[in-house]
Amino acid sequence: MTLPPHVTDRAFARLAEIAEATGQSRPLRVAVEGGGCSGFHYDIKLDDPAPDDLVLEKEGLKVLVDSVSLPFLAGAVIDFTDELIGARFVVENPNATSSCGCGTSFSI
């Protein structure tokens, strides 16, 4: 059985901050798409759910992963980081064999 992705408390907390600031709670979609300097890249955005999405939920906050991206994100950790270079959602992916310097592009 494949492990689903895990969403950290820090990522859910950031989603709560976004919902409070905007006055609406929209799910965060984490998808894998072809392209990028290493072959694949992450597409992370607020989006509406689709029927085939895996929904990871905590206290009404949702993170969505589509069925095509799910095998690429098996066992991954979806987190939020706020560092000197910027604040962003990040994916720690055990399936990636290499990644580029920006951290959004990877290969399997």
C-alpha positions as CSV (number, residue, x, y, z in Angstrom):
1,M,0.0,0.0,0.0
2,T,1.3,3.5,-0.9
3,L,1.6,6.0,1.8
4,P,-0.4,9.2,1.2
5,P,1.3,12.6,1.5
6,H,1.5,14.1,5.0
7,V,0.6,17.8,5.6
8,T,2.4,19.4,8.6
9,D,0.7,21.5,11.2
10,R,2.7,24.5,10.0
11,A,1.2,24.1,6.5
12,F,-2.3,23.9,7.9
13,A,-1.6,26.9,10.2
14,R,-0.6,28.9,7.1
15,L,-3.8,27.9,5.3
16,A,-5.8,29.1,8.4
17,E,-3.9,32.5,8.1
18,I,-4.8,32.8,4.4
19,A,-8.4,32.0,5.1
20,E,-8.6,34.6,7.9
21,A,-6.9,37.2,5.7
22,T,-9.1,36.6,2.7
23,G,-12.4,35.8,4.5
24,Q,-12.7,32.5,2.7
25,S,-11.3,29.0,3.2
26,R,-10.2,27.5,-0.1
27,P,-8.3,24.2,-0.4
28,L,-4.6,24.1,-1.3
29,R,-3.9,22.0,-4.3
30,V,-0.5,20.3,-4.6
31,A,0.0,18.8,-8.1
32,V,2.9,17.4,-10.1
33,E,3.2,18.5,-13.7
34,G,5.7,17.8,-16.5
35,G,8.3,20.4,-17.2
36,G,10.7,22.4,-15.1
37,C,14.5,22.1,-15.3
38,S,14.6,18.6,-13.8
39,G,11.6,17.0,-15.6
40,F,8.7,17.6,-13.2
41,H,7.6,20.6,-11.1
42,Y,5.1,21.2,-8.3
43,D,2.1,23.3,-9.0
44,I,0.8,24.7,-5.6
45,K,-2.3,26.9,-5.6
46,L,-5.6,27.6,-4.0
47,D,-8.2,25.6,-5.9
48,D,-11.6,23.9,-5.8
49,P,-11.9,20.2,-5.2
50,A,-12.4,17.7,-8.1
51,P,-14.2,14.4,-7.7
52,D,-11.0,12.3,-8.0
53,D,-8.9,14.3,-5.4
54,L,-7.4,12.9,-2.3
55,V,-8.5,15.3,0.4
56,L,-6.2,15.7,3.4
57,E,-8.1,17.7,6.1
58,K,-7.6,19.2,9.5
59,E,-10.1,21.3,11.4
60,G,-12.0,22.1,8.1
61,L,-8.8,23.1,6.2
62,K,-8.1,21.0,3.1
63,V,-5.2,20.1,1.0
64,L,-6.0,18.4,-2.4
65,V,-3.9,16.0,-4.4
66,D,-5.3,14.8,-7.8
67,S,-5.1,11.1,-8.7
68,V,-2.4,11.6,-11.4
69,S,-0.1,13.4,-9.0
70,L,-0.7,11.0,-6.1
71,P,1.9,8.3,-7.1
72,F,4.6,11.0,-7.4
73,L,3.8,12.4,-4.0
74,A,3.5,9.1,-2.1
75,G,5.1,9.5,1.3
76,A,5.9,13.2,0.7
77,V,5.6,15.9,3.3
78,I,3.8,19.1,2.5
79,D,5.1,21.9,4.7
80,F,5.3,25.7,4.9
81,T,8.6,27.5,5.4
82,D,9.3,31.2,6.2
83,E,13.0,31.8,5.5
84,L,15.2,34.7,4.5
85,I,14.7,33.8,0.8
86,G,10.9,33.9,1.2
87,A,7.8,32.2,2.6
88,R,6.3,29.3,0.6
89,F,4.7,25.9,0.7
90,V,7.3,23.2,0.1
91,V,7.3,19.5,-0.7
92,E,9.8,17.1,0.8
93,N,9.5,14.2,-1.6
94,P,11.2,10.9,-0.9
95,N,10.5,9.8,-4.5
96,A,12.6,12.6,-6.1
97,T,16.1,11.5,-7.1
98,S,17.3,15.0,-7.9
99,S,16.0,18.6,-7.7
100,C,17.0,22.0,-9.0
101,G,18.1,24.8,-6.8
102,C,14.7,26.5,-6.6
103,G,13.2,23.4,-5.0
104,T,10.1,23.3,-7.2
105,S,11.5,21.1,-10.0
106,F,12.6,17.5,-9.6
107,S,13.2,14.2,-11.3
108,I,12.2,10.6,-10.4
